[in-house]
Amino acid sequence: MYDVVVVGGGIIGGAILRELTRYRLKVCLIEKQSDVAMGQSRANSGIVHAGFDAPVGSLKAKFNVLGNAMMENYAKELSVKFKRNGSLVVAFSAEDMVTLSELKARGEENGVTDLKILDADSLFELEPNISKNALGALYAPTGGIVCPYKLTVAVVGNAMDNGADLYTNFEVSSISGKFGDFTISSQDGQNVKTKIIINCAGIGCQKIANLAGDYSFTIGGRKGEYILLDRECENFVKQTLFFTPSKKGKGILVSPTVDGNIILGPTAKEVDDANVLTSEEGLKEVQEKASKMCENVPFGQTITSFAGTRAFCDRHDFIIEESKSVSGLINCAGIESPGLTSAPAIAKFVVEKLVSSRIDLRFNTSFNGHREPTDFFNSLSIEQKNQLIKEKPEYGKIVCRCEKITEGEIIHAIKTNPPATDIDAVKRRTRAGMGRCQGGFCQPQVAEIIARELGIPLEKVTKFGKGSYLLRGKTK
Ligand SMILES: Cc1cc2nc3c(=O)[nH]c(=O)nc-3n(C[C@H](O)[C@H](O)[C@H](O)COP(=O)(O)OP(=O)(O)OC[C@H]3O[C@@H](n4cnc5c(N)ncnc54)[C@H](O)[C@@H]3O)c2cc1C
């Protein structure tokens, strides 16, 4: 019997799981996919928002500002890259300039510090590639960038190192029992028993709540499509550039990623399912809008496009509470943007306020919040690299030539919590396959390493779990 079961291996479920391991509790995470970070936490902008956007008094505003302040230490402890690059909301009309003043006032009420309105000259000085039609901007130096899936892998890995269990390929299809004695089951016969359930299933939150008997909210999907530019364009912009929000929405952003790419997007289109396919129409919209924001966007350096689906809810705010109809069910639902930013603060609140009201929490004195870096090789000095290669020759063999990822790092990803068992899982942890050729050269080698390290036939290696096989069998 678990004390707490967390359903959903995104950043929210992962951060809560890690927070739970600070206490002497038996806990686990259930995820329907083959790996964690496969939902919204895989495909998003990776912006650590400053907090001027959310309505005053909302949970979004509260957790955004708290999470932003926590993120630097949080990422450091987990050895995940974070950069406070600052953000700019750019005005293109007199009406936009009025909105910037409103945003500044709202941000200050939310507790965002150091907000400043810039005139066009100061803006061009900060961002020379911005469109000459820009009139000014709201500057938020506390805005930042982080890699969302690396952060998710890191929180889950650290929770596992501190004793949490992880069940992947476990799609919750029924929930029975009551507070103190729930049974959570999958269609293929997996069962776990728990006293408390924390529902962090993203776009699946409504289904999990309904299975437990809570019908108090609905969740819809809003797809966002992106274009990613090569790291050769690293200095195209330094800050995260947003359009001034209007009645038509927030528009797209142009931003560096923490790994040195440039990200353009996302669009916003309501969808009935969580499919993450890109479309010609969506990518065209991204190109058109990015060209309004900046001069000469280097679209020729596009290396990939992708999409993610936001889980938005009918209450238009985060739902972070114990269900009113099902005792012992804690819902973390409708966690759309700024959910990534808010995750550290949400996790702390859920455990310290909601879980603690149901179970006595006693500190786990052996908790260690530090996680060793996983993709560290490129940051070593030449002497350190040589020393490591002497000790472990697998670090002397480059597998991904675009991103310069070694066999040693890939083996490490397969053997470290949460273990990578397919090609995309290796990619999320090491960046092997994320460069210019998008895995064209290294994918077969990565597959061979996975097969060898897991002791499985090469034909059984998948791209992203469940049936996504690469090979049909031997021809010669
Ligand atoms: C396009 C886009 C852009 C965004 N940009 C930003 C940004 O820049 N900054 C920011 O702060 N936030 C951003 N967000 C929001 C942020 O990504 C989310 O708030 C955050 O990732 C939510 O995490 P989560 O853990 O709640 O959900 P998810 O990451 O979706 O995780 C839910 C998990 O539950 C699993 N699951 C679902 N149903 C079941 C079931 N029946 N059984 C078992 N498992 C199940 C899913 O497979 C999934 O892995 C963006 C979101 C999107 C989509």
Ligand as a Chemical Component Dictionary entry (heavy atoms), coordinates in Angstrom:
data_LIG
# 
_chem_comp.id                   LIG 
_chem_comp.type                 NON-POLYMER 
_chem_comp.pdbx_formal_charge   0 
_chem_comp.three_letter_code    LIG 
# 
loop_
_chem_comp_atom.comp_id 
_chem_comp_atom.atom_id 
_chem_comp_atom.alt_atom_id 
_chem_comp_atom.type_symbol 
_chem_comp_atom.charge 
_chem_comp_atom.model_Cartn_x 
_chem_comp_atom.model_Cartn_y 
_chem_comp_atom.model_Cartn_z 
_chem_comp_atom.pdbx_ordinal 
LIG C1  C1  C 0 2.417  24.876 -26.360 1  
LIG C2  C2  C 0 2.689  25.088 -24.902 2  
LIG C3  C3  C 0 3.537  26.116 -24.475 3  
LIG C4  C4  C 0 3.781  26.319 -23.124 4  
LIG N1  N1  N 0 4.725  27.230 -22.729 5  
LIG C5  C5  C 0 5.016  27.365 -21.414 6  
LIG C6  C6  C 0 6.051  28.236 -20.992 7  
LIG O1  O1  O 0 6.768  28.797 -21.797 8  
LIG N2  N2  N 0 6.236  28.409 -19.663 9  
LIG C7  C7  C 0 5.477  27.791 -18.730 10 
LIG O2  O2  O 0 5.655  28.045 -17.548 11 
LIG N3  N3  N 0 4.522  26.912 -19.107 12 
LIG C8  C8  C 0 4.299  26.676 -20.418 13 
LIG N4  N4  N 0 3.353  25.789 -20.813 14 
LIG C9  C9  C 0 2.598  25.075 -19.807 15 
LIG C10 C10 C 0 3.382  23.885 -19.265 16 
LIG O3  O3  O 0 3.952  23.151 -20.321 17 
LIG C11 C11 C 0 2.403  23.010 -18.496 18 
LIG O4  O4  O 0 1.765  23.805 -17.539 19 
LIG C12 C12 C 0 3.102  21.875 -17.776 20 
LIG O5  O5  O 0 3.956  21.174 -18.641 21 
LIG C13 C13 C 0 2.017  20.963 -17.227 22 
LIG O6  O6  O 0 2.605  19.838 -16.698 23 
LIG P1  P1  P 0 1.705  18.647 -16.199 24 
LIG O7  O7  O 0 2.617  17.746 -15.446 25 
LIG O8  O8  O 0 0.493  19.155 -15.518 26 
LIG O9  O9  O 0 1.143  17.955 -17.520 27 
LIG P2  P2  P 0 1.832  17.027 -18.605 28 
LIG O10 O10 O 0 3.237  17.391 -18.851 29 
LIG O11 O11 O 0 0.923  16.996 -19.772 30 
LIG O12 O12 O 0 1.864  15.599 -17.907 31 
LIG C14 C14 C 0 0.708  14.826 -17.726 32 
LIG C15 C15 C 0 1.094  13.379 -17.872 33 
LIG O13 O13 O 0 -0.015 12.556 -17.515 34 
LIG C16 C16 C 0 0.014  11.406 -18.333 35 
LIG N5  N5  N 0 -1.320 10.807 -18.335 36 
LIG C17 C17 C 0 -2.449 11.312 -18.886 37 
LIG N6  N6  N 0 -3.481 10.467 -18.711 38 
LIG C18 C18 C 0 -2.992 9.399  -18.018 39 
LIG C19 C19 C 0 -3.566 8.170  -17.545 40 
LIG N7  N7  N 0 -4.845 7.857  -17.770 41 
LIG N8  N8  N 0 -2.767 7.285  -16.884 42 
LIG C20 C20 C 0 -1.444 7.584  -16.662 43 
LIG N9  N9  N 0 -0.854 8.720  -17.109 44 
LIG C21 C21 C 0 -1.616 9.619  -17.762 45 
LIG C22 C22 C 0 0.439  11.963 -19.682 46 
LIG O14 O14 O 0 0.967  10.957 -20.520 47 
LIG C23 C23 C 0 1.462  13.012 -19.298 48 
LIG O15 O15 O 0 2.772  12.518 -19.321 49 
LIG C24 C24 C 0 3.114  25.528 -22.166 50 
LIG C25 C25 C 0 2.285  24.491 -22.590 51 
LIG C26 C26 C 0 2.115  24.235 -23.952 52 
LIG C27 C27 C 0 1.328  23.039 -24.380 53 
# 
loop_
_chem_comp_bond.comp_id 
_chem_comp_bond.atom_id_1 
_chem_comp_bond.atom_id_2 
_chem_comp_bond.value_order 
_chem_comp_bond.pdbx_ordinal 
LIG C1  C2  SING 1  
LIG C2  C3  SING 2  
LIG C2  C26 DOUB 3  
LIG C3  C4  DOUB 4  
LIG C4  N1  SING 5  
LIG C4  C24 SING 6  
LIG N1  C5  DOUB 7  
LIG C5  C6  SING 8  
LIG C5  C8  SING 9  
LIG C6  O1  DOUB 10 
LIG C6  N2  SING 11 
LIG N2  C7  SING 12 
LIG C7  O2  DOUB 13 
LIG C7  N3  SING 14 
LIG N3  C8  DOUB 15 
LIG C8  N4  SING 16 
LIG N4  C9  SING 17 
LIG N4  C24 SING 18 
LIG C9  C10 SING 19 
LIG C10 O3  SING 20 
LIG C10 C11 SING 21 
LIG C11 O4  SING 22 
LIG C11 C12 SING 23 
LIG C12 O5  SING 24 
LIG C12 C13 SING 25 
LIG C13 O6  SING 26 
LIG O6  P1  SING 27 
LIG P1  O7  DOUB 28 
LIG P1  O8  SING 29 
LIG P1  O9  SING 30 
LIG O9  P2  SING 31 
LIG P2  O10 DOUB 32 
LIG P2  O11 SING 33 
LIG P2  O12 SING 34 
LIG O12 C14 SING 35 
LIG C14 C15 SING 36 
LIG C15 O13 SING 37 
LIG C15 C23 SING 38 
LIG O13 C16 SING 39 
LIG C16 N5  SING 40 
LIG C16 C22 SING 41 
LIG N5  C17 SING 42 
LIG N5  C21 SING 43 
LIG C17 N6  DOUB 44 
LIG N6  C18 SING 45 
LIG C18 C19 SING 46 
LIG C18 C21 DOUB 47 
LIG C19 N7  SING 48 
LIG C19 N8  DOUB 49 
LIG N8  C20 SING 50 
LIG C20 N9  DOUB 51 
LIG N9  C21 SING 52 
LIG C22 O14 SING 53 
LIG C22 C23 SING 54 
LIG C23 O15 SING 55 
LIG C24 C25 DOUB 56 
LIG C25 C26 SING 57 
LIG C26 C27 SING 58 
# 
